[in-house]
Structure formats: structure tokens, C-alpha cells
Amino acid sequence: MSEGPTLLRWETLSKRRFDQLDRSQCVVLVTCSPLEVHGPHLPLGADILEGQGLATRALRFLPTPHSERTFLQLPFIYAATDTVPHPGSLFFQPSTTIAVLEDLGRSLAAQGFRDVLVSNFHGSPRHFLAIETACARVSRQRNMRMVCLFSVLLSRLTGGSSELYEVLGALPGVRREDLVGDTHAGVVETSQLLALHPEWVERDYASLPRRTVDTWLQEQGEAPPAIERGRPAGILAMIKAFRGGIRFFRAETYAGTPGAASAQLGERILDRLASEAAAAICEILDGTLPPDQWHSPLWPQRFLFVNPWMVRLFNRLLRIPDGVA
């Protein structure tokens, strides 16, 4: 029986150890997520820690022969857009994310690597579509597989939504109503961080009240945007939703119910998502998941989100000064 995958941290390898690797059989892991404010209670690197945690947890669920592979974990990349507009968040244009990942993919391809999995736990469409764009270009140009794992899971699990109430609602220890509107530093993310890195979670998380974009808009006397889950929204509805979210996050730093979090629930969430990620990884590495299924549901609309001219237009429409929320 296999002892499980070998996971090596790229930055710890000597040249001698690196040269011993069969690069064509290795799988490179890299997390591309932001450094941004996650409530008053979670570390600024929450999305990075969750993205890395999900990718490495998925390795536990890999069957033979993939469980016998070597996985190389690169240091994280924090070039990400649409971060929560508070000091501590770092903002980059989608074009920067694309350029960094394209350069990375080309460098890896030139060294003989054939498989690269990009993890992420940041739900901004401009961010994950930037990752997808870079991965698609590298895969096509270099005849390799570079895939945004987050986007594959979005397509399979939520239909493109950043909410996980249908995916996680049946887990023991969670109330489905706590998951509705839980999109940032709420019960899902706080639980995962309690499981992964409890030493970096502020102890007063349990006292934080439930806050969501929809309830905040209602408090302002406004109706929440009507967006049907699992179906692409119209452009006007998307603009309204994004604008409402930006206004909310200028006033608040989290959305959801962090007080309902627990480490036990975090373990269950990680296992649920990681098992789905492992299934997708197997299909990618087996070659049974075709490239046209490596994308999120918003992929056909990517021009609206990552084209530099459209980015500038949307920044104006969303009232984001100089592209920085």
C-alpha cells in the first residue's frame, strides 16, 4: 500500500535534490490568493492559508497511482484583485495576476514540468478569471496542464456562487441558515482557520454578530440584487451586486456568522472540499477532464472581467478610485 504522496517545499530543496526529481512526473502546487483583511479576528493571509490547506488536504484523498506522485509546493503568490478596502489589504490589477502566473508557467514548462495546479480561496471573479486566463494561455502555448483548481470546484459545487450552503449545509455541526450570505471571514473561513492555524485566530471571534451584505442593504433601505444561484447574472445585476458589496465592505470587514465557527466544523469542511478537489485532480492528471471543463461558469464572460479596458470601465462604474478599493 502506498504511504501517500510526497510533498516537498520548493524553497527547501538543494540543487542536488532538485536534479534527482523526475519533473515530468511531478505536480507543482501554487496558491494564488490575496493578503487582505478578514474581519477583526482572522489573519490577513486567510485566503492563502485556506488555499494551501485545501490543496495539501486533497492529497490525503488521492488513490493509487496518483498517491505515489511527488508534489512540489511553491511559495504563495499574493497578487490578487478586489480585496477588502481596509488598511492591511494589498490590491493588484488582474493584468498583474495574469502576467505573474504566465511567467511562472512558462518557466516551469521550460524546466520540464507538465502539471501545475493553482489553488485559491478568493471569490472575486476578476481574480479567479485572471488565474484561469493565465492557465489557459500557458496550457495552450506550452502543451502542458496548468489548471485553476478553485474554478473547477466552483463549476462543480456552486455553479459559480461564492456561497457554500448547498455544499456544506448537511455537515454535522452547521446550521444551513448560518451559511447564507457567509462569503468572507464568516463561519466557513473562521472554522477552517481554527482547524488549520488556531494560533492566528483572535479568541473573541465567538462574540462577533452575524453580518451580511443583504441585511446591511436592507438596513440602508435598499433591496438586495436579485441574482439566481447557478446562473450567470445579467451585467446590470452584476454591477449592482458588486457595488453593494463594495459599499458593505467599506463599512464592514466580514460577511457571515463567525461566532458559529469551530475547529471540528473546520475539519469537516476541509475534508468535504478536499475530497472533491482530489476527485478533480485525478481527472485532470488522468486526462479524463478535458480542458474546456477546467473553467468556472463565468469563463465565457471573461472579457468583461480581465480585459484592461473593461477593468478600467468597471472601476469607474463601481466607483473604485484608481483601481484600488
C-alpha positions as CSV (number, residue, x, y, z in Angstrom):
1,M,0.0,0.0,0.0
2,S,1.2,3.5,-0.9
3,E,2.3,5.7,2.0
4,G,0.8,8.7,0.2
5,P,2.1,11.4,-1.9
6,T,5.5,13.0,-1.3
7,L,5.0,16.8,-0.6
8,L,8.2,18.9,-1.0
9,R,8.5,22.6,-0.4
10,W,10.3,24.1,-3.4
11,E,12.3,26.6,-1.4
12,T,13.8,24.0,0.8
13,L,15.4,21.9,-1.9
14,S,19.0,21.8,-2.8
15,K,20.1,21.6,-6.4
16,R,21.2,18.0,-5.8
17,R,17.8,17.1,-4.5
18,F,16.0,19.0,-7.2
19,D,18.0,17.4,-10.0
20,Q,17.0,13.9,-8.7
21,L,13.3,14.6,-9.4
22,D,11.6,13.3,-12.5
23,R,10.0,16.6,-13.4
24,S,7.7,15.1,-16.0
25,Q,6.0,13.1,-13.2
26,C,5.9,15.8,-10.5
27,V,2.9,18.0,-9.9
28,V,3.6,21.6,-9.0
29,L,1.2,23.3,-6.4
30,V,1.0,27.0,-6.0
31,T,-1.6,29.1,-4.2
32,C,-2.5,32.5,-5.6
33,S,-4.7,34.3,-3.1
34,P,-4.6,37.8,-1.5
35,L,-3.3,39.3,1.6
36,E,-6.4,41.1,2.8
37,V,-8.4,42.0,5.9
38,H,-10.6,39.1,7.1
39,G,-12.8,40.6,9.9
40,P,-11.1,41.8,13.1
41,H,-10.3,38.2,14.0
42,L,-8.6,36.3,11.2
43,P,-5.0,36.6,9.8
44,L,-4.5,38.7,6.7
45,G,-3.3,35.7,4.9
46,A,-6.5,33.7,5.5
47,D,-7.2,33.0,1.8
48,I,-3.7,31.9,1.3
49,L,-3.7,29.6,4.3
50,E,-7.1,28.1,3.2
51,G,-5.9,27.7,-0.4
52,Q,-2.8,25.9,0.7
53,G,-4.7,23.9,3.3
54,L,-7.2,22.7,0.7
55,A,-4.6,21.7,-1.8
56,T,-2.5,19.7,0.7
57,R,-5.5,18.2,2.4
58,A,-6.7,16.9,-1.1
59,L,-3.5,14.8,-1.3
60,R,-4.8,12.6,1.5
61,F,-7.7,11.6,-0.7
62,L,-5.7,10.6,-3.8
63,P,-5.9,7.0,-4.9
64,T,-3.1,5.0,-6.4
65,P,-1.2,5.8,-8.7
66,H,-1.5,9.5,-8.0
67,S,-0.9,8.9,-4.3
68,E,2.6,7.8,-5.3
69,R,3.4,11.0,-7.1
70,T,5.7,13.8,-5.9
71,F,4.1,17.2,-5.3
72,L,6.2,20.3,-5.2
73,Q,4.7,23.3,-3.3
74,L,5.9,26.7,-4.4
75,P,5.7,29.7,-2.1
76,F,2.4,31.5,-2.3
77,I,1.6,34.4,-4.7
78,Y,-0.4,37.2,-3.3
79,A,-1.1,39.2,-6.5
80,A,-4.9,39.5,-6.3
81,T,-7.5,42.0,-7.1
82,D,-10.7,43.2,-5.4
83,T,-9.5,42.9,-1.9
84,V,-11.5,44.3,1.1
85,P,-10.9,48.0,1.2
86,H,-9.2,48.4,4.6
87,P,-5.5,49.0,5.6
88,G,-3.7,45.7,5.5
89,S,-5.2,44.6,2.2
90,L,-3.0,44.6,-0.9
91,F,-4.6,45.2,-4.3
92,F,-3.3,44.3,-7.7
93,Q,-4.8,44.6,-11.2
94,P,-6.0,41.4,-12.9
95,S,-3.3,42.0,-15.6
96,T,-0.6,41.7,-12.9
97,T,-2.0,38.3,-11.8
98,I,-2.1,37.1,-15.4
99,A,1.5,38.3,-16.1
100,V,2.9,36.7,-12.9
101,L,1.2,33.3,-13.5
102,E,2.1,33.3,-17.2
103,D,5.7,33.9,-16.4
104,L,5.6,31.2,-13.8
105,G,4.0,28.7,-16.1
106,R,6.5,29.4,-18.9
107,S,9.4,28.9,-16.5
108,L,8.0,25.6,-15.2
109,A,7.4,24.3,-18.7
110,A,10.9,25.2,-19.8
111,Q,12.2,23.1,-16.9
112,G,10.2,20.0,-18.0
113,F,7.2,20.2,-15.6
114,R,3.9,19.1,-17.2
115,D,1.3,19.6,-14.5
116,V,0.6,22.7,-12.4
117,L,-2.3,23.1,-10.1
118,V,-3.2,26.7,-8.9
119,S,-5.1,26.8,-5.7
120,N,-7.0,29.8,-4.4
121,F,-9.7,30.7,-1.8
122,H,-10.6,34.3,-3.0
123,G,-14.0,34.5,-4.7
124,S,-13.6,37.7,-6.7
125,P,-14.5,36.9,-10.4
126,R,-11.8,39.2,-11.6
127,H,-9.2,37.3,-9.6
128,F,-10.1,33.7,-10.4
129,L,-10.8,34.6,-14.1
130,A,-7.3,36.2,-14.2
131,I,-5.9,32.9,-12.9
132,E,-7.9,30.9,-15.5
133,T,-6.7,33.2,-18.3
134,A,-3.1,32.7,-17.4
135,C,-3.5,28.9,-17.0
136,A,-5.3,28.6,-20.3
137,R,-2.6,30.6,-22.2
138,V,0.2,28.6,-20.7
139,S,-1.5,25.2,-21.2
140,R,-2.2,26.1,-24.9
141,Q,1.2,27.6,-25.7
142,R,3.4,25.1,-23.8
143,N,1.4,21.9,-24.3
144,M,1.0,21.3,-20.5
145,R,-1.7,21.2,-17.9
146,M,-1.9,24.3,-15.8
147,V,-5.3,24.5,-14.1
148,C,-7.1,26.7,-11.6
149,L,-8.4,24.1,-9.2
150,F,-10.7,26.7,-7.5
151,S,-12.5,27.4,-10.8
152,V,-13.1,23.7,-11.4
153,L,-14.6,23.3,-7.9
154,L,-16.7,26.5,-8.4
155,S,-18.2,24.9,-11.5
156,R,-18.9,21.6,-9.9
157,L,-20.0,22.6,-6.5
158,T,-21.7,26.0,-6.6
159,G,-22.5,26.9,-10.2
160,G,-20.3,29.9,-9.8
161,S,-21.6,31.3,-6.5
162,S,-19.2,32.1,-3.6
163,E,-21.7,30.7,-1.2
164,L,-21.4,27.1,0.1
165,Y,-24.7,26.5,1.9
166,E,-25.8,23.7,-0.5
167,V,-22.4,22.0,-0.4
168,L,-21.8,22.2,3.3
169,G,-25.4,22.6,4.7
170,A,-25.7,18.9,5.6
171,L,-22.5,18.7,7.6
172,P,-22.8,17.9,11.3
173,G,-22.4,21.0,13.5
174,V,-23.6,23.6,11.0
175,R,-26.9,25.3,10.5
176,R,-27.7,26.0,6.9
177,E,-29.0,29.5,7.7
178,D,-25.6,30.4,9.0
179,L,-24.1,29.7,5.6
180,V,-26.4,32.0,3.7
181,G,-24.5,35.2,3.0
182,D,-21.4,33.7,4.6
183,T,-18.9,34.9,2.0
184,H,-16.0,36.4,3.9
185,A,-14.4,35.6,7.3
186,G,-17.7,34.0,8.5
187,V,-18.4,30.6,9.8
188,V,-16.7,28.8,6.8
189,E,-13.4,30.6,6.8
190,T,-13.2,31.0,10.6
191,S,-13.8,27.3,11.1
192,Q,-11.1,26.4,8.5
193,L,-8.6,28.7,10.2
194,L,-9.4,27.2,13.6
195,A,-8.6,23.8,12.1
196,L,-5.5,24.9,10.2
197,H,-3.9,27.6,12.3
198,P,-5.8,28.3,15.6
199,E,-2.8,30.2,16.9
200,W,-3.6,33.0,14.4
201,V,-7.3,33.4,15.2
202,E,-8.3,36.1,17.7
203,R,-10.1,34.5,20.6
204,D,-13.1,36.9,20.6
205,Y,-14.4,35.6,17.2
206,A,-17.3,33.9,19.0
207,S,-18.7,37.3,20.1
208,L,-18.9,38.7,16.6
209,P,-22.6,39.2,15.5
210,R,-23.9,37.9,12.2
211,R,-23.5,40.5,9.3
212,T,-24.3,40.0,5.6
213,V,-24.4,42.2,2.6
214,D,-28.2,41.7,2.1
215,T,-29.1,42.6,5.7
216,W,-26.9,45.6,5.6
217,L,-28.5,46.8,2.3
218,Q,-31.9,46.3,3.9
219,E,-30.8,48.4,6.8
220,Q,-30.0,51.2,4.3
221,G,-33.5,50.9,2.9
222,E,-32.3,49.1,-0.3
223,A,-33.4,45.8,-1.9
224,P,-30.6,43.2,-2.4
225,P,-29.9,42.4,-6.0
226,A,-31.9,39.5,-7.4
227,I,-29.2,37.0,-8.6
228,E,-30.3,33.4,-9.2
229,R,-27.8,30.9,-7.9
230,G,-26.1,28.7,-10.5
231,R,-26.9,31.0,-13.4
232,P,-24.9,33.9,-14.8
233,A,-26.3,37.2,-13.8
234,G,-27.0,40.0,-16.3
235,I,-24.5,42.7,-16.5
236,L,-26.6,45.3,-14.7
237,A,-27.4,42.9,-11.9
238,M,-23.7,42.1,-11.5
239,I,-22.8,45.8,-11.3
240,K,-25.5,46.4,-8.7
241,A,-24.3,43.4,-6.7
242,F,-20.6,44.4,-6.9
243,R,-21.4,48.0,-6.0
244,G,-23.4,46.9,-3.0
245,G,-20.7,44.5,-1.9
246,I,-18.0,47.3,-2.1
247,R,-20.1,49.7,-0.1
248,F,-20.7,47.0,2.5
249,F,-17.1,46.1,2.8
250,R,-16.1,49.7,3.2
251,A,-18.3,49.7,6.3
252,E,-17.7,46.1,7.5
253,T,-14.8,43.7,7.4
254,Y,-16.6,40.3,7.3
255,A,-19.8,38.8,6.0
256,G,-21.4,35.8,7.7
257,T,-21.5,34.3,11.2
258,P,-18.0,33.8,12.6
259,G,-19.5,33.1,16.1
260,A,-20.8,29.8,14.9
261,A,-17.4,28.5,13.9
262,S,-15.4,25.6,15.5
263,A,-12.3,23.7,14.7
264,Q,-14.3,20.5,14.5
265,L,-16.5,22.0,11.8
266,G,-13.4,23.3,10.1
267,E,-12.1,19.8,9.8
268,R,-15.3,18.6,8.3
269,I,-15.4,21.5,5.8
270,L,-11.8,20.9,4.7
271,D,-12.4,17.1,4.3
272,R,-15.6,17.8,2.2
273,L,-13.9,20.3,-0.1
274,A,-10.6,18.3,-0.3
275,S,-12.3,15.1,-1.3
276,E,-14.0,17.0,-4.2
277,A,-10.7,18.6,-5.1
278,A,-8.9,15.2,-5.1
279,A,-11.5,13.8,-7.5
280,A,-10.9,16.7,-9.8
281,I,-7.2,16.4,-9.5
282,C,-7.4,12.7,-10.5
283,E,-9.4,13.5,-13.6
284,I,-7.0,16.3,-14.6
285,L,-3.9,14.1,-14.2
286,D,-5.6,11.1,-15.8
287,G,-6.5,13.3,-18.8
288,T,-10.2,12.4,-18.5
289,L,-11.3,16.0,-17.6
290,P,-11.0,17.9,-20.9
291,P,-9.6,21.5,-21.0
292,D,-13.0,23.0,-21.7
293,Q,-14.1,21.8,-18.3
294,W,-11.2,23.4,-16.4
295,H,-13.1,26.7,-16.1
296,S,-15.7,28.4,-13.9
297,P,-19.2,29.2,-15.2
298,L,-18.1,32.8,-15.8
299,W,-15.3,31.8,-18.3
300,P,-17.4,32.8,-21.4
301,Q,-17.7,36.3,-19.9
302,R,-14.0,36.7,-19.0
303,F,-13.6,39.6,-21.4
304,L,-15.7,41.7,-19.1
305,F,-13.6,41.0,-16.1
306,V,-9.9,40.8,-17.2
307,N,-9.6,42.9,-20.3
308,P,-7.7,46.1,-19.2
309,W,-10.2,48.5,-20.8
310,M,-13.1,46.7,-19.2
311,V,-11.3,46.7,-15.9
312,R,-11.0,50.5,-16.1
313,L,-14.6,50.9,-17.1
314,F,-15.9,48.7,-14.3
315,N,-13.6,50.5,-11.8
316,R,-15.4,53.7,-12.8
317,L,-18.9,52.1,-12.7
318,L,-18.1,50.6,-9.3
319,R,-16.5,53.8,-8.1
320,I,-13.2,52.2,-7.3
321,P,-10.6,55.1,-7.4
322,D,-7.5,54.2,-9.5
323,G,-8.4,50.5,-9.3
324,V,-7.9,50.4,-5.6
325,A,-10.9,49.7,-3.4
